[in-house]
Amino acid sequence: MVTATTNSAVMPITSRRQDETPLRRRNRSCRGYGNPYGGCGTRREHRVIRVTPLAVVPGLPQPGRTLVVGVVNVTPDSFSDGGEWLQRDAAINHGLELLEEGADIIDVGGESTRPGATRPEVSEELRRVLPVIRELAATGACISIDTMRTTVAEQAIADGARMVNDVSGGKADPAMLQLVAESGVPYVCMHWRAHSDDMQSKAKYVDVVSDVIAEMRPQLDAADRAGIASDKVIIDPGFGFAKTGEHNWQLLSRLQEFDVLGRPLLVGVSRKTFLGQLLADADGSSRPPKQRDDATTALTTVLALRRVWGVRVHSVRASRDAIAVAERLLKERGS
Ligand code: PMM
């Protein structure tokens, strides 16, 4: 949505074209795509406020702001909270806490994707996630299953999951896209190159933003061919997955280029290594994961001002507060 007020009384006569309608003139001069602040042209000429509309994904909450996806890792080895929520009751209680803090969706995962991680057996992944999904879904909450495996996704959906978050974007398990199409649930399609034991050796790009976008196109085409409704596919650039810190910052600074794919955007930067590197001590030691929440929240504010569809975070309350601040500011600016 572009809301523009053009004040021809103050617009310099030299900037007008005789043959233009006001609408054509506005379209010619306002190419502010992806600029959350909207300013394109000088204040003297006209005032433009651009607020990106939030995408609506059928079947998922629609709070009218950036959604918050709270992370519940039922794993012994996730990079920031491995082992903390491995026991069934601890994981369920953590999910309930995140809901209390205002999570719109709870993303339950049973496989760590930290660089170098080895994969659990399917039976172990199922054992970790299913009881947690059942219990949380029974409260009426919207639950997502974070898995690359069709078998796990299928049983999670049967037990109440309403979204599949596949960090491989359909590349790890050839049957995944078909299952998602048949079950009709929304699907997070992330940019991915390889499993965690090998992914960082593949962090090589000519231009990370255009390369990631180009590699996501065939993933999205495959989702289309499998029959997943296009409005149910959410994209995620995959921060930290076959990406260095430098790649992550480039992606963040040029996120608007993903608009070309025409899908809602989910961003998962919470507590990730590049934030630890940014906040490293004077001796160069990385800030520990749990002390990266303030930086995560700062990024949530930036992302909410851009009105990305969702953020995937560990600290839900802080991100909800950041989004409230961003929304209030956007309202003040005239949305
Ligand atoms: N990151 C992790 C796990 N799952 N899913 C999506 N869609 N995007 C991500 O960036 C992502 C993910 C790894 O982080 P964690 O260990 O904190 O869950």
Residues whose N, C-alpha, C, O or C-beta is under 5 A from the ligand:
A	BS01	PMM	V71 S78 F79 T113 N165 V167 V188 M190 D236 G238 F239 G268 S270
